[in-house]
Amino acid sequence: MAQEFQSRIIELTDSALSDSITADALIRLVNDIENQSPPKEIIHLFLELAHLPSVAKIITAAGLTDAWLKQICNFISKSQYHVGSLLKQRADRYSDKTAFKMISGENVNERTYDQVWFDIIQIGKSIISFEQPEKVPVIGLLTYNQYRGALIDLACLSFGIRVIPIPLNSTSDHLNFILKQAEISHLFIGGKTGIQLWNDVQADHDIQVIALDASETLRGQISDWESFLDREQDFHLQERLDLVPMDWTVSIMYTSGTTANPKGIIFNQVNIVSKRFARALALPEIGSQDTFLAYLPLFHTFGRYFELLGSLYWGATYVFAESPAFNSLLKDFKISQPTVFISIPKRWAQLYETIEEGGSLDAADKSVIKSKINELTGGQLKWGLSAAGYLDPDIFTFFQDHGIKLLSGYGMTEATGGITMTPPNDYIPDSVGKSLPGIDLQLNSDGELCLQGSYVTAGYFDDHDSSVFREGWFHTGDIFEERDGHYFILDRKKDIYKNSRGQTIAPQKIENLFHDFDLVNSVFLVGDGREFNTVLIWPNHENSL
């Protein structure tokens, strides 16, 4: 039976690579696997076939994404297909292809998929040396985006060791809370910000620290990178991969930027891996030919899951931007010539403004504008995503009209990142798109968006009383409107109030009216329980006459 399945999958893989595969053949194969339960190695081989863009295209075109993804999630779980399984496959398939590029000035260092997998294994051997009888290590990462930090993360995910990326914008109180609640035993630190944060709190913790970079200014129990690598403890690779549990919390990601203690969102292997297949079905044109220029922090979901793990899932190339500063990104665009760029709205607005500096875009020839865009972005940019904030619809349509499919999206850490996204060629102004494959959305009577699905977290770490998880649904606290499958965010639920007349007021709708005024720095609407509403405006003195 196994041999027959193997032959079928290899034949279908050849068909997929030549764009001659059919949906019927794929569905028959899925049904046979489900009914006959072949060994997990066969299911893994099928899942490798399923990652190919031509498969995503044919399934999407046939309107089978939901049923397909439901079966994919079932196979992921039952065959123990985790991050390590995925990365091992990618190293075998894309061995000599560049997986990572690291920019330093005008210089670029590269690592192939084979080399990255070798590095992950070597680092895994050193991390596993931390394991003691009845004492499971918990790894913390407090670093800027860098190759060594990414390797630690990927090794932990591959070999089933809990890892916690810690936001670099944490306060000392928040860092103390995270270190204690997550019971971090070993902390990898890189960069000045990480060092300063740790030095401020180290007296309160008994944690082994490993320096990813220079260690001279670090305080506490410090090991350097070379000493860490010398700890390696050999293991049988496949046996170790077979030990990785699928439903255990392999990672915790903490929220940041709030006044209360941060919440730890828990993820298992099914959450992480199923999301990659879901995102690929939503973007069937992206594949191993693509290059991501990435600056979003790896302690946030879009940077970690969409860019880092997404790039590796597709067999694409991930480029570490030297700095998130705009001028540095412009340099990196020209060096790396990316095809994909994911960003907060501000960077897209800055790109637009830089293109506009040469004169009015309304009067410019389309070919001239395209030439300016190519000059700025390296000439290969095809895909973009703007999320985590508001971007003017005119900027979306500008880039779309000039050959860059700039998509809108909405996501939360609790959903392993994205929840909705603009389908390619279906942008609607102010919409954050349609639901991604594999996630169920519903709007409560007050408009609050609720969701459930294979990549939605099961809850918060060490918090069993949270009110946002009820009857299998996660309550986002965001108020939406849905029209023809597109979702439009209106406000935060907690920001809605009623005035003394009993009228329900959504402040953001009023505040958004002031976005386009250069003289307004910030605006805030108040009126809870009052007879009238008051707009408080803080002027932008730099733009005043």
Order of alpha helices (4+ residues) and beta strands (2+ residues): alpha-alpha-alpha-alpha-alpha-alpha-beta-beta-alpha-beta-alpha-beta-alpha-beta-alpha-beta-beta-alpha-alpha-beta-beta-alpha-beta-alpha-beta-alpha-beta-alpha-alpha-beta-alpha-beta-beta-beta-beta-beta-beta-beta-beta-beta-beta-alpha-beta-beta
